[in-house]
């Protein structure tokens, strides 16, 4: 996401419809952010879900550090 911030921006340089709403203010802070394409965001979320599901289906390998820690923890609990 892109974002542009201009502090102390002169009100007289703004479009008329915005100037009308600002009253007697002389300077403002202007923040402009691009809107993200919703379909792109949905596709990205679907790809992340697919990767997570794939990872969940994998059987932990012998070298899996999480599995090794679990085994060590279980040894201490016994």
Secondary structure, DSSP 8 states (H G I E B T S, - for coil): --EEEEEEEEGGGS-HHHHHHSTT--EEEEEEE----HHHHHHHHHHHHHHHHHHHHS---TT-HHHHHHHHHHHHH-
